[in-house]
């Protein structure tokens, strides 16, 4: 019961104390005396200078009642304080607030849950009051610490524990609302406060996540659940906190999230981590998204030596963050994201290589295999992140990223790449090449350039088609798939999937446009490079069915997207050269690969004949395919790529009706207005400088040119003159000396580059004026004397290995200077 005083003493006491004493009844169960409370409120409003004294006296009484465990009077005192706080709005309220906060602190310090909840409710009411001017000297350090401790309550009674935790979360929410609105009062964003607030909210979110994971997927909370569910309340509080974060304090709000996830080992599995960062990315302002991404990248660097699953979990979080940030502004972090991811991709491959070398037997071998699988999880997560990020970038940024990744690919014989692979070895280098090309494949997916020059500039095409990326069938597959992504500008690739004889190409409804001038110029400059890549790719011994399918698709896409009449002739020459290589088999390919090349040529010529719609050409192709169906089905893709296909022992005894003949094709195309002179010139791939640097067997070792000088009046089949095999190396030795000047080397390099990329007609025109000089040089080399006849009677026969092609008049042949050398 409250202390009573005599009438004389009561009359001498200050009025505000008498008014305060009168609001307390004899029995606390009767509650606050409303009539006396109205008098006290009127007095406080009329004399605001007395508010601080009223507050001090109420605080004195409440402190005494708390110590004496008079909960009833404590409730009455807090109710009176709340009413006075809501009724009085003036400058004089500030001293009263200090007394009020002192009383709330007393309640929070008590060990009784009811009093803690009571103090929290009063503080929340106070937090919702907007003050005219902020009080800069007021600090809430105690309340932050106390409310955070309440969020971690471990009371034995589950209901009481939940009630205390909810009170703690509501208290934190009140502190946030009271402090973050004023930029000058930024103490709440200090690291010591954020390190308490954020983990407390995440702790409550995490506990509910664990319960939900055991009982099944959580249902959407109702309005009542939002007030009674600590997880929902904590999530709303976290969203509100992050939504108020600014440029200067964003990092302080995000870093405690990493500390909490690390401490509780929530990266593996990472469902909760992903959930947290989705909340963060959707709550913060869009222009600050790159701050969060930078923090994730920094944490990934800090945890680079952790287990693969932890790194994979962080990368998965980065993927989710990037997926949200890519829809808006991601600031200057584009290259930083890719650079960091590629660095960790190299580290993962290096860890995988080291583990593979370390594990040899028994349990060590099993642990090594497990780590390898985990590292593959990391690598796949990195590739998915790169691909998703790149696919959401605008085209101008995506082209830069394509160049950036291509510049990282290790290419043998050059030092242009910036990824250090010196410690990886051959297997590690191959692995990083595959990973980078897979990343590049993801970035180029869906990329649509108006011109092929934009999609495949020389600085990108040259390393992509490097012989160093042809040493493995998987590398060649990835290179071709990247080219398909960039070439297929009308989404025709899905219609061409699988190598087959298409009865009617019109049923595919191929979309195409007339080739533009830029694309025609691209093919004149880089066509030979593309043809060479396809030609050499077909002759690899480790090819599988997918390689032939992708090579067929490459030829078909070039026909659709890049082919004019000149390119069509070149592609047909390439197909005939592939057929001849399969027949002659100078590379000693297995029979499956030889039949696979024959099937590839059949499928492509069937496609191109219908695309250009020349009836005689279509008729010849159809006739050959029908003959093969009856006599040699293993030359067709539908048969040779089956699991059980009977293959021939040799191809030497096959009838010529099974092959596509150059003279028949030239005759059919010539009748439709095509310029077929070049069909009689066999296709030979250009030799590049990188062939001599590469570890692969150079085509110079297998391709030679034989020059036969035949009398014009005798048929070439009956007369064979003295010939000498002239290889590139033999010609090089004829003019090369040890003291060759750098200028001469540069001249030779320019000549080689010229004949790689210049159009055939341009080369022919330039070389026509040098015909007489060419005769003299050839005569010196072959030790023969040639006297130009008045009419073109001499002929030249060019052979590749044992394959002899139709002779043409010597004055009609246009020999480049490269042949002389």
MIMAR-804706 format. One line per field, with one value per residue (C-alpha): residue in one letter; residue number from 0; x, y, z. Coordinates in steps of 0.1 Angstrom, whole numbers, plus 5000, padded with zeros to 4 digits. Layout:
% MIMAR-804706
residu: a|...
num: NUM|...
px: X|...
py: Y|...
pz: Z|...
***
This chain:
% MIMAR-804706
residu: x|x|x|x|x|x|x|x|x|x|x|x|x|x|x|x|x|x|x|x|x|x|x|x|x|x|x|x|x|x|x|x|x|x|x|x|x|x|x|x|x|x|x|x|x|x|x|x|x|x|x|x|x|x|x|x|x|x|x|x|x|x|x|x|x|x|x|x|x|x|x|x|x|x|x|x|x|x|x|x|x|x|x|x|x|x|x|x|x|x|x|x|x|x|x|x|x|x|x|x|x|x|x|x|x|x|x|x|x|x|x|x|x|x|x|x|x|x|x|x|x|x|x|x|x|x|x|x|x|x|x|x|x|x|x|x|x|x|x|x|x|x|x|x|x|x|x|x|x|x|x|x|x|x|x|x|x|x|x|x|x|x|x|x|x|x|x|x|x|x|x|x|x|x|x|x|x|x|x|x|x|x|x|x|x|x|x|x|x|x|x|x|x|x|x|x|x|x|x|x|x|x|x|x|x|x|x|x|x|x|x|x|x|x|x|x|x|x|x|x|x|x|x|x|x|x|x|x|x|x|x|x|x|x|x|x|x|x|x|x|x|x|x|x|x|x|x|x|x|x|x|x|x|x|x|x|x|x|x|x|x|x|x|x|x|x|x|x|x|x|x|x|x|x|x|x|x|x|x|x|x|x|x|x|x|x|x|x|x|x|x|x|x|x|x|x|x|x|x|x|x|x|x|x|x|x|x|x|x|x|x|x|x|x|x|x|x|x|x|x|x|x|x|x|x|x|x|x|x|x|x|x|x|x|x|x|x|x|x|x|x|x|x|x|x|x|x|x|x|x|x|x|x|x|x|x|x|x|x|x|x|x|x|x|x|x|x|x|x|x|x|x|x|x|x|x|x|x|x|x|x|x|x|x|x|x|x|x|x|x|x|x|x|x|x|x|x|x|x|x|x|x|x|x|x|x|x|x|x|x|x|x|x|x|x|x|x|x|x|x|x|x|x|x|x|x|x|x|x|x|x|x|x|x|x|x|x|x|x|x|x|x|x|x|x|x|x|x|x|x|x|x|x|x|x|x|x|x|x|x|x|x|x|x|x|x|x|x|x|x|x|x|x|x|x|x|x|x|x|x|x|x|x|x|x|x|x|x|x|x|x|x|x|x|x|x|x|x|x|x|x|x|x|x|x|x|x|x|x|x|x|x|x|x|x|x|x|x|x|x|x|x|x|x|x|x|x|x|x|x|x|x|x|x|x|x|x|x|x|x|x|x|x|x|x|x|x|x|x|x|x|x|x|x|x|x|x|x|x|x|x|x|x|x|x|x|x|x|x|x|x|x|x|x|x|x|x|x|x|x|x|x|x|x|x|x|x|x|x|x|x|x|x|x|x|x|x|x|x|x|x|x|x|x|x|x|x|x|x|x|x|x|x|x|x|x|x|x|x|x|x|x|x|x|x|x|x|x|x|x|x|x|x|x|x|x|x|x|x|x|x|x|x|x|x|x|x|x|x|x|x|x|x|x|x|x|x|x|x|x|x|x|x|x|x|x|x|x|x|x|x|x|x|x|x|x|x|x|x|x|x|x|x|x|x|x|x|x|x|x|x|x|x|x|x|x|x|x|x|x|x|x|x|x|x|x|x|x|x|x|x|x|x|x|x|x|x|x|x|x|x|x|x|x|x|x|x|x|x|x|x|x|x|x|x|x|x|x|x|x|x|x|x|x|x|x|x|x|x|x|x|x|x|x|x|x|x|x|x|x|x|x|x|x|x|x|x|x|x|x|x|x|x|x|x|x|x|x|x|x|x|x|x|x|x|x|x|x|x|x|x|x|x|x|x|x|x|x|x|x|x|x|x|x|x|x|x|x|x|x|x|x|x|x|x|x|x|x|x|x|x
num: 0|1|2|3|4|5|6|7|8|9|10|11|12|13|14|15|16|17|18|19|20|21|22|23|24|25|26|27|28|29|30|31|32|33|34|35|36|37|38|39|40|41|42|43|44|45|46|47|48|49|50|51|52|53|54|55|56|57|58|59|60|61|62|63|64|65|66|67|68|69|70|71|72|73|74|75|76|77|78|79|80|81|82|83|84|85|86|87|88|89|90|91|92|93|94|95|96|97|98|99|100|101|102|103|104|105|106|107|108|109|110|111|112|113|114|115|116|117|118|119|120|121|122|123|124|125|126|127|128|129|130|131|132|133|134|135|136|137|138|139|140|141|142|143|144|145|146|147|148|149|150|151|152|153|154|155|156|157|158|159|160|161|162|163|164|165|166|167|168|169|170|171|172|173|174|175|176|177|178|179|180|181|182|183|184|185|186|187|188|189|190|191|192|193|194|195|196|197|198|199|200|201|202|203|204|205|206|207|208|209|210|211|212|213|214|215|216|217|218|219|220|221|222|223|224|225|226|227|228|229|230|231|232|233|234|235|236|237|238|239|240|241|242|243|244|245|246|247|248|249|250|251|252|253|254|255|256|257|258|259|260|261|262|263|264|265|266|267|268|269|270|271|272|273|274|275|276|277|278|279|280|281|282|283|284|285|286|287|288|289|290|291|292|293|294|295|296|297|298|299|300|301|302|303|304|305|306|307|308|309|310|311|312|313|314|315|316|317|318|319|320|321|322|323|324|325|326|327|328|329|330|331|332|333|334|335|336|337|338|339|340|341|342|343|344|345|346|347|348|349|350|351|352|353|354|355|356|357|358|359|360|361|362|363|364|365|366|367|368|369|370|371|372|373|374|375|376|377|378|379|380|381|382|383|384|385|386|387|388|389|390|391|392|393|394|395|396|397|398|399|400|401|402|403|404|405|406|407|408|409|410|411|412|413|414|415|416|417|418|419|420|421|422|423|424|425|426|427|428|429|430|431|432|433|434|435|436|437|438|439|440|441|442|443|444|445|446|447|448|449|450|451|452|453|454|455|456|457|458|459|460|461|462|463|464|465|466|467|468|469|470|471|472|473|474|475|476|477|478|479|480|481|482|483|484|485|486|487|488|489|490|491|492|493|494|495|496|497|498|499|500|501|502|503|504|505|506|507|508|509|510|511|512|513|514|515|516|517|518|519|520|521|522|523|524|525|526|527|528|529|530|531|532|533|534|535|536|537|538|539|540|541|542|543|544|545|546|547|548|549|550|551|552|553|554|555|556|557|558|559|560|561|562|563|564|565|566|567|568|569|570|571|572|573|574|575|576|577|578|579|580|581|582|583|584|585|586|587|588|589|590|591|592|593|594|595|596|597|598|599|600|601|602|603|604|605|606|607|608|609|610|611|612|613|614|615|616|617|618|619|620|621|622|623|624|625|626|627|628|629|630|631|632|633|634|635|636|637|638|639|640|641|642|643|644|645|646|647|648|649|650|651|652|653|654|655|656|657|658|659|660|661|662|663|664|665|666|667|668|669|670|671|672|673|674|675|676|677|678|679|680|681|682|683|684|685|686|687|688|689|690|691|692|693|694|695|696|697|698|699|700|701|702|703|704|705|706|707|708|709|710|711|712|713|714|715|716|717|718|719|720|721|722|723|724|725|726|727|728|729|730|731|732|733|734|735|736|737|738|739|740|741|742|743|744|745|746|747|748|749|750|751|752|753|754|755|756|757|758|759|760|761|762|763|764|765|766|767|768|769|770|771|772|773|774|775|776|777|778|779|780|781|782|783|784|785|786|787|788|789|790|791|792|793|794|795|796|797|798|799|800|801|802|803|804|805|806|807|808|809|810|811|812|813|814|815|816|817|818|819|820
px: 5000|5012|5026|5000|5009|4990|4968|4993|5022|5001|4992|5029|5039|5043|5011|5026|5035|5000|4985|5008|5000|4962|4963|4973|4944|4943|4941|4962|4936|4913|4937|4945|4922|4909|4895|4928|4947|4927|4937|4974|4973|4956|4982|5011|4997|4990|5024|5048|5078|5067|5069|5104|5096|5065|5086|5113|5088|5070|5104|5112|5080|5083|5119|5107|5078|5100|5124|5095|5079|5047|5038|5003|5016|5043|5016|4997|5028|5037|5001|5003|5036|5023|4993|5014|5038|5010|4993|5022|5040|5064|5100|5096|5089|5126|5135|5104|5116|5148|5128|5106|5135|5151|5119|5118|5154|5144|5117|5140|5166|5141|5141|5103|5091|5059|5078|5102|5073|5056|5087|5091|5055|5060|5092|5074|5047|5074|5092|5061|5060|5075|5095|5098|5136|5160|5179|5214|5227|5203|5218|5201|5231|5215|5183|5200|5220|5189|5165|5192|5196|5158|5159|5181|5159|5163|5134|5123|5087|5083|5054|5072|5104|5084|5068|5102|5117|5088|5092|5129|5123|5096|5120|5147|5122|5113|5150|5154|5123|5134|5170|5174|5151|5176|5208|5226|5218|5236|5248|5225|5246|5278|5294|5290|5252|5248|5268|5240|5209|5214|5225|5196|5171|5188|5188|5150|5146|5169|5151|5118|5135|5148|5113|5097|5123|5112|5075|5073|5071|5058|5025|5020|5015|4982|4979|4977|5007|5028|5024|5029|5056|5091|5105|5080|5084|5122|5121|5099|5122|5153|5136|5128|5163|5179|5154|5166|5203|5222|5254|5276|5262|5253|5284|5279|5245|5256|5288|5272|5252|5284|5296|5264|5264|5300|5296|5265|5280|5250|5268|5264|5235|5229|5191|5190|5219|5201|5169|5187|5204|5172|5157|5187|5187|5150|5150|5179|5177|5186|5215|5233|5231|5267|5278|5263|5278|5312|5308|5300|5330|5352|5339|5345|5381|5384|5371|5390|5407|5376|5359|5345|5310|5313|5327|5300|5274|5288|5289|5253|5244|5263|5243|5210|5222|5234|5201|5183|5209|5212|5176|5186|5219|5250|5274|5311|5313|5307|5344|5351|5325|5339|5375|5369|5349|5375|5402|5383|5376|5414|5419|5393|5410|5443|5429|5414|5447|5467|5442|5444|5482|5481|5456|5470|5454|5429|5411|5433|5421|5384|5389|5405|5377|5352|5371|5372|5334|5331|5354|5332|5303|5322|5332|5296|5283|5309|5299|5262|5268|5289|5264|5234|5251|5264|5230|5213|5238|5231|5247|5275|5286|5282|5306|5331|5327|5331|5364|5374|5368|5384|5415|5417|5417|5452|5464|5497|5526|5511|5512|5481|5460|5461|5452|5483|5483|5520|5512|5484|5502|5487|5456|5449|5454|5430|5405|5407|5402|5371|5357|5364|5348|5318|5315|5318|5291|5268|5275|5270|5237|5209|5233|5220|5243|5232|5263|5287|5316|5302|5298|5331|5358|5392|5406|5379|5379|5416|5421|5387|5399|5434|5448|5455|5417|5415|5435|5405|5371|5353|5372|5363|5326|5326|5343|5317|5288|5301|5303|5267|5255|5271|5262|5226|5208|5175|5171|5175|5199|5171|5157|5191|5198|5211|5229|5206|5194|5165|5140|5125|5144|5114|5095|5120|5108|5143|5144|5171|5178|5198|5235|5246|5277|5294|5288|5301|5332|5337|5336|5361|5385|5379|5362|5394|5399|5365|5369|5402|5388|5360|5383|5409|5381|5367|5400|5405|5409|5390|5358|5326|5291|5284|5315|5301|5267|5282|5304|5273|5254|5283|5283|5245|5245|5272|5251|5220|5236|5268|5266|5264|5273|5310|5307|5285|5312|5338|5317|5311|5349|5354|5328|5345|5379|5366|5352|5386|5404|5381|5388|5426|5429|5464|5459|5452|5418|5397|5370|5343|5357|5361|5325|5315|5331|5313|5280|5287|5294|5262|5241|5255|5254|5218|5211|5229|5215|5180|5189|5202|5175|5195|5175|5205|5226|5197|5193|5229|5230|5197|5210|5242|5222|5199|5228|5244|5211|5212|5249|5267|5243|5274|5280|5248|5243|5212|5232|5268|5259|5238|5252|5255|5265|5285|5315|5335|5371|5383|5370|5392|5369|5338|5321|5324|5286|5288|5307|5298|5318|5333|5326|5289|5285|5304|5282|5250|5259|5274|5242|5224|5248|5273|5309|5324|5360|5372|5355|5384|5409|5411|5407|5439|5438|5461|5491|5494|5522|5505|5507|5544|5540|5514|5520|5497|5510|5511|5492|5525|5536|5507|5498|5521|5518|5531|5535|5534|5543|5524|5524|5492|5485|5486|5459|5469|5459|5485|5516|5534|5564|5593|5580|5594|5575|5577|5567|5565|5596|5616|5606|5614|5649|5655|5654|5660|5694|5708|5715|5679|5671|5641|5627|5625|5608|5582|5577|5570|5546|5526|5526|5512|5486|5476|5469|5450|5425|5424|5397|5406|5399|5421|5450|5445|5445|5477|5494|5485|5510|5537|5530|5562|5583|5566|5576|5612|5613|5596|5620|5649|5636|5625|5656|5634|5632|5598|5592|5558|5539|5519|5487|5481|5495|5512|5491|5496|5483|5480|5479|5475|5491|5478|5447|5450|5427|5417|5445|5440|5460|5490|5482|5448|5463|5469|5499|5504|5539|5534|5536|5570|5583
py: 5000|5035|5056|5079|5112|5135|5164|5190|5174|5168|5205|5215|5191|5204|5203|5181|5154|5155|5151|5122|5105|5108|5087|5056|5038|5021|4987|4984|4960|4990|5005|5041|5067|5083|5115|5123|5114|5140|5166|5156|5158|5192|5205|5191|5207|5240|5241|5223|5235|5210|5180|5172|5172|5151|5126|5125|5118|5091|5075|5076|5059|5033|5024|5018|4997|4976|4968|4959|4938|4958|4950|4965|5000|4996|4991|5021|5043|5032|5038|5074|5080|5068|5091|5121|5114|5112|5144|5167|5179|5207|5216|5210|5173|5165|5165|5144|5119|5114|5103|5082|5063|5058|5041|5019|5009|4999|4977|4961|4954|4935|4897|4895|4888|4908|4939|4935|4933|4963|4984|4974|4984|5018|5023|5014|5040|5066|5057|5064|5100|5125|5152|5187|5188|5159|5155|5149|5141|5112|5078|5044|5021|5005|4998|4983|4959|4950|4945|4924|4902|4897|4885|4856|4847|4811|4810|4775|4782|4783|4807|4831|4827|4836|4866|4880|4875|4893|4921|4924|4925|4952|4972|4970|4982|5011|5021|5019|5041|5066|5071|5064|5092|5119|5119|5139|5112|5083|5064|5035|5027|5024|4989|4981|4986|4968|4939|4934|4943|4924|4890|4892|4896|4868|4845|4847|4842|4813|4794|4795|4784|4753|4745|4750|4728|4699|4703|4712|4743|4773|4788|4826|4842|4859|4893|4878|4856|4886|4900|4866|4851|4862|4852|4873|4903|4900|4899|4930|4948|4938|4950|4983|4987|4980|5002|5032|5024|5051|5051|5057|5030|5002|4982|4984|4968|4940|4928|4914|4891|4874|4871|4854|4830|4821|4817|4794|4776|4785|4784|4747|4742|4778|4780|4805|4825|4828|4838|4865|4881|4880|4901|4924|4929|4936|4959|4983|5011|4999|5022|5006|4970|4971|4976|4943|4925|4940|4927|4892|4892|4904|4877|4851|4863|4860|4825|4812|4785|4771|4739|4737|4735|4767|4785|4771|4784|4819|4818|4807|4836|4859|4844|4853|4888|4893|4880|4908|4935|4928|4940|4975|4993|4974|5003|4998|4963|4944|4937|4932|4905|4886|4891|4878|4848|4839|4841|4817|4794|4792|4785|4758|4741|4744|4729|4701|4694|4694|4671|4647|4646|4641|4613|4579|4550|4539|4566|4593|4584|4585|4618|4632|4620|4636|4669|4668|4664|4693|4714|4707|4720|4752|4754|4748|4775|4800|4792|4796|4829|4842|4831|4845|4878|4881|4872|4900|4927|4950|4941|4967|4954|4918|4922|4936|4907|4882|4899|4899|4862|4853|4872|4849|4817|4801|4798|4779|4800|4834|4854|4875|4858|4871|4839|4824|4787|4781|4758|4739|4716|4704|4688|4718|4741|4720|4721|4759|4762|4741|4761|4795|4783|4771|4805|4822|4799|4810|4847|4845|4826|4848|4874|4890|4913|4931|4922|4893|4917|4930|4895|4880|4907|4897|4901|4876|4852|4846|4832|4814|4794|4789|4754|4753|4750|4720|4696|4680|4670|4688|4720|4718|4713|4744|4765|4755|4761|4796|4802|4790|4814|4843|4832|4822|4856|4842|4812|4785|4763|4743|4734|4720|4700|4665|4655|4639|4638|4663|4653|4688|4717|4740|4721|4736|4771|4785|4823|4842|4876|4888|4890|4925|4942|4940|4903|4897|4917|4896|4864|4878|4886|4857|4830|4810|4810|4795|4769|4759|4753|4731|4712|4704|4698|4670|4652|4647|4612|4618|4631|4617|4620|4654|4668|4659|4672|4706|4707|4701|4728|4752|4746|4750|4783|4797|4789|4806|4837|4844|4828|4847|4829|4831|4817|4789|4778|4779|4758|4732|4731|4725|4697|4680|4684|4666|4638|4634|4634|4606|4586|4591|4589|4605|4610|4573|4579|4550|4538|4552|4587|4583|4572|4600|4626|4611|4613|4649|4658|4641|4658|4692|4690|4678|4709|4734|4720|4726|4760|4774|4755|4745|4715|4698|4701|4687|4659|4649|4650|4630|4604|4599|4596|4571|4550|4551|4540|4509|4501|4520|4531|4536|4568|4583|4599|4579|4547|4554|4571|4542|4520|4489|4499|4476|4495|4485|4474|4498|4525|4519|4495|4517|4528|4565|4567|4568|4600|4636|4645|4680|4680|4671|4699|4724|4715|4719|4751|4766|4761|4783|4812|4804|4812|4777|4782|4778|4744|4729|4743|4719|4734|4734|4750|4779|4775|4799|4810|4794|4760|4762|4773|4748|4713|4699|4682|4709|4705|4714|4679|4663|4686|4691|4706|4688|4708|4687|4703|4684|4689|4705|4679|4649|4639|4641|4605|4591|4612|4618|4641|4645|4659|4669|4671|4706|4710|4743|4734|4726|4759|4777|4762|4773|4809|4810|4818|4822|4859|4869|4904|4913|4932|4901|4882|4909|4908|4871|4874|4900|4878|4849|4871|4884|4850|4839|4867|4883|4873|4848|4872|4899|4874|4861|4896|4906|4874|4874|4901|4879|4848|4850|4855|4825|4803|4813|4806|4772|4763|4770|4750|4720|4724|4725|4749|4763|4783|4799|4786|4809|4792|4778|4743|4737|4726|4723|4694|4700|4669|4664|4632|4607|4626|4641|4669|4680|4697|4733|4755|4769|4804|4801|4792|4822|4813|4834|4843|4818|4789|4802|4803
pz: 5000|4994|5023|5038|5055|5079|5067|5079|5061|5030|5028|5030|5002|4966|4946|4919|4945|4959|4925|4918|4951|4944|4912|4932|4949|4982|4964|4933|4919|4914|4888|4881|4896|4864|4880|4897|4866|4846|4872|4870|4832|4833|4857|4835|4804|4822|4839|4815|4835|4863|4839|4848|4886|4880|4860|4887|4914|4894|4887|4924|4934|4905|4915|4951|4940|4917|4944|4968|4940|4940|4905|4907|4916|4889|4863|4875|4874|4839|4827|4842|4825|4792|4794|4804|4775|4750|4763|4765|4734|4741|4745|4783|4776|4771|4809|4814|4788|4807|4837|4816|4800|4834|4846|4814|4820|4856|4843|4817|4843|4865|4862|4859|4823|4828|4838|4809|4785|4802|4799|4762|4754|4770|4751|4718|4725|4732|4699|4679|4692|4668|4686|4673|4677|4683|4715|4704|4739|4743|4737|4735|4741|4771|4753|4723|4745|4767|4738|4720|4751|4753|4717|4728|4758|4770|4795|4804|4796|4757|4759|4781|4760|4729|4746|4758|4724|4707|4732|4724|4687|4691|4713|4686|4661|4684|4687|4650|4644|4670|4657|4620|4608|4620|4600|4627|4653|4636|4667|4659|4628|4646|4644|4681|4678|4645|4658|4684|4665|4632|4648|4672|4644|4624|4654|4657|4619|4620|4648|4630|4598|4616|4629|4595|4578|4601|4598|4561|4540|4559|4550|4545|4579|4588|4604|4639|4632|4623|4658|4675|4653|4663|4628|4609|4633|4631|4593|4591|4615|4594|4563|4579|4592|4558|4540|4560|4554|4534|4514|4544|4568|4544|4550|4588|4584|4561|4577|4609|4586|4574|4610|4621|4591|4598|4635|4631|4600|4578|4545|4541|4537|4526|4524|4553|4539|4505|4523|4543|4512|4493|4521|4520|4482|4481|4511|4503|4478|4443|4439|4469|4455|4444|4480|4490|4460|4469|4505|4493|4470|4498|4521|4494|4492|4530|4530|4500|4520|4535|4524|4489|4501|4521|4491|4469|4494|4493|4455|4454|4476|4452|4423|4441|4448|4413|4399|4418|4413|4375|4370|4383|4386|4397|4395|4388|4400|4367|4359|4396|4399|4369|4379|4414|4401|4375|4402|4424|4394|4390|4427|4426|4397|4414|4446|4426|4408|4441|4457|4427|4431|4468|4471|4460|4478|4505|4525|4511|4476|4487|4505|4473|4452|4475|4475|4437|4436|4460|4439|4408|4428|4434|4397|4385|4409|4396|4360|4367|4384|4355|4330|4348|4355|4319|4304|4322|4311|4282|4249|4251|4285|4275|4246|4270|4293|4264|4256|4292|4297|4264|4274|4305|4285|4285|4249|4243|4230|4240|4272|4266|4292|4327|4346|4362|4353|4359|4388|4372|4347|4315|4331|4352|4322|4302|4331|4334|4296|4298|4327|4311|4278|4297|4314|4280|4266|4294|4287|4250|4254|4239|4226|4194|4174|4144|4125|4129|4131|4164|4178|4165|4162|4153|4188|4200|4170|4168|4204|4201|4170|4184|4178|4216|4220|4197|4217|4234|4220|4249|4242|4205|4214|4237|4210|4184|4208|4216|4178|4174|4201|4183|4147|4153|4152|4140|4165|4139|4159|4176|4142|4131|4162|4154|4122|4098|4061|4060|4034|4030|4045|4038|4066|4091|4083|4085|4092|4073|4059|4030|4039|4046|4034|4068|4070|4035|4044|4075|4055|4030|4059|4082|4061|4056|4093|4099|4071|4085|4120|4107|4084|4111|4136|4114|4113|4150|4163|4196|4180|4192|4177|4194|4176|4142|4151|4162|4130|4109|4127|4122|4084|4084|4104|4082|4052|4067|4083|4064|4029|3996|3963|3969|4004|3992|3967|3994|4017|3990|3983|4020|4020|3990|4006|4038|4016|3999|4033|4045|4013|4013|4051|4053|4090|4096|4112|4125|4102|4124|4120|4083|4079|4103|4080|4050|4068|4078|4042|4030|4056|4048|4010|4013|4034|4012|3980|3992|4006|3973|3954|3923|3908|3891|3923|3944|3920|3922|3960|3962|3938|3958|3991|3975|3963|3997|4013|3992|3990|4018|4046|4069|4049|4062|4097|4105|4104|4113|4146|4158|4186|4165|4130|4107|4092|4061|4064|4037|4013|3983|3965|3966|3935|3925|3925|3963|3963|3955|3924|3918|3881|3886|3912|3890|3860|3880|3897|3865|3847|3874|3870|3898|3893|3896|3885|3921|3925|3904|3929|3959|3994|4014|4049|4055|4077|4106|4128|4158|4141|4146|4182|4191|4205|4179|4147|4121|4088|4071|4079|4060|4032|4003|3968|3938|3906|3874|3840|3814|3776|3765|3737|3761|3785|3822|3829|3803|3808|3840|3839|3863|3896|3929|3961|3975|4011|4030|4050|4018|4002|4034|4035|3999|4009|4046|4059|4094|4089|4078|4088|4110|4081|4059|4087|4090|4053|4053|4082|4063|4032|4052|4069|4035|4020|4051|4051|4016|3991|3965|3936|3950|3954|3919|3904|3922|3913|3876|3868|3884|3862|3842|3873|3889|3859|3862|3899|3896|3868|3890|3918|3897|3874|3844|3815|3806|3775|3775|3745|3723|3735|3770|3764|3798|3827|3864|3885|3922|3944|3981|3991|3966|3956|3921|3910|3875|3856|3845|3821|3837|3827|3843|3877|3901|3923|3954|3966|3994|3969|3958|3993
***
